[in-house]
């Protein structure tokens, strides 16, 4: 059961792997976070992170998790030991390429629950996926004159998979995303 304490929302079903207290639910740039109130770290759903963080770093985390050693920390979700994954984060969005500001990071990962545990500095230093987030506006930011005829402009091509570019989403969601770009 999620509870509130002052202006903080606590999820007692998820506990800090360092001190064991319930984690605080937060949102950073649209990404749901689960933070330790004592500053021991912050957890995120690594699947949800694909809409926010660079794909190459997330893929490096998953690749590293396959052979990573067990961590002394236990999962905030299941209580099982997590794995300790070391990977390179950089500002370059290409997988396998080491670009500007390259830095080695080590995080804990609950593979089964797709959950990553970062120090506060590590999560803040993770590169944002600017390609996915560039130029998009949320539905509540659309002006009435722009959204009024929005759905009338959808074409049959918006409802099928678009194979032209593997970075663009196809189907209805892809059509909506393309139309919402500034």
N, C-alpha and C positions, 0 to 999 in steps of 0.2 A: 504494500500500500504506500503510495507516494504521499508524503507529508510536507508541510511548510513550517519553516522556523524563521520568523521575521519575513524578510524578502527573499529567502532562499528556499528552493524546492529540493527536498531530499528524497532519494530513492533507497530505502533501506534494504531492498533486494539485491543491490549492488554495493559491495563494500570495498574500501581502499585496501589494496594488497599490502600496503606498508603498515597502516595503523588499525585497519578493520572497521572504521566508522562508515556510516552510510554516505554514499556519494551525492554531491549536489548536481542537479540537472541544470545545464545551461545551454546557450546557443551562441556560437561564434560564427559569424558570416553565414548563417543558415545551417551550420553543422551542429548536430546535437552532441553535447559534451557531458561527461560525467567526471566531475572534479572532486578531489579531496579538499575539504575545507581547511586542512592544515598545510596545504601546499605540497603534498607528496607526489602529485601527478594528476594527469587527466586522461580519461579513456574515451575512445571514439569507436563507432562501428566502422570497420574498414571498408565495408561494402558501400555504406552511405558516403564515405569519404571520396569515392570515385567522382562524385558530382562537384567536389570542392578542391581536391588536391591533385597534383600532377600524377598522371597515370604511371609514368616510369618509376617513380618512387614507390608507389603502391605495389606495382608488379615486382620490384626488387625486394620488398618486404615479404611477399608471398613466396618468391623463389628462395630467399634466405631461410624462411620458416621451415622448409622441407628438411633441411639438414642442421637446423639450429639446436644448440644444447638446451636442456631444461633450465628454466630460471628458478631462482629461489623464491620468487614471488608467485602467489596463487591467483587465479582468475577472480576478478570481482563478480563474475556471473556464476561460475560453476564451482569455484573453490579448488579446481584441479591446477597442477603446476602449469605455468605458461612456458613458452619458449622464449629464448633471448636472441633476438634477431639483430644482426649488424648489417647495415647497408649504407650506400653512398647517396646523399641527397645533394642536388644541385639545381641551378636555375634553368638548365637545359631540359626541355620536355621530351627529348629523344631517349628511348630505352637503350641502355648499354653505353651511352655516350657520357663522358664526364665533362660537364660544362663549367661555367663561371660559378664561383662561390661553393665549390664542392666541399662537402664535409661528411665525415663518417658519423653515423648515428647508431645507437643501440637502443632498442625498445623491447618491451615484452609483448607477446602476442598469444592470445587464446585462440588457437586455430579453429577449433570446433565452433566457437561462437562468433568468429570474425571480429574480434575485439582487440584493439591495440591500446597499450598503456604507455604514455609518453610523460616525460617531465614537462613542466610548463614551458620551458625554453625550447625543448625539442618540438613540441607541437607548433609553437609560434614560428619556428624556423623552417617548418615544412613548406615547400613551394606551392603556391596556389596555382590551380589550373586556369590560366588566363584565357586559353582558347575556349574552354567550355563556358566560362563565366563572362567573356568579353561581350559587351554590347547587349546583354540580356536585361530585360526589365521584368519585374514581378507583375502579376495581374493587377494588383492594387495601385501600381504606378501608371497604368495606362489611362490616358485621358478619355473622356466619353466619346469625343469625335473620332479617336483612333480605334476604339474597340467596337463602336456601333456596327460597322459593316465587316468586322473581322471574320466571323464565321461564314459570311456569304462568299468570301474570297477563296475558300478551300476548294481544291480541285481533286479529282479522283487520284491523281498522283500522290496526294498527301496521305492516302490510306494504304499505300503499298511500300515495301522496303525499297529504299534508295541505295543502289549498289555503286553509285558514282564515286563516293568517297567514304572510306570506312570510318572517318571521324565524324561524319554527319549522321544524325539519327534519322531513321526512316519512319514510314507510317504516319499515323495521326499525330503522335507526339513530336516527331521530327518536323512535320508541317507546321504545327503550332509553334515550335521553337524557332523555326526559320522566320515565321511571320512576326514573332515578338522581338526580333533583333532590332536595335535602334538604327 
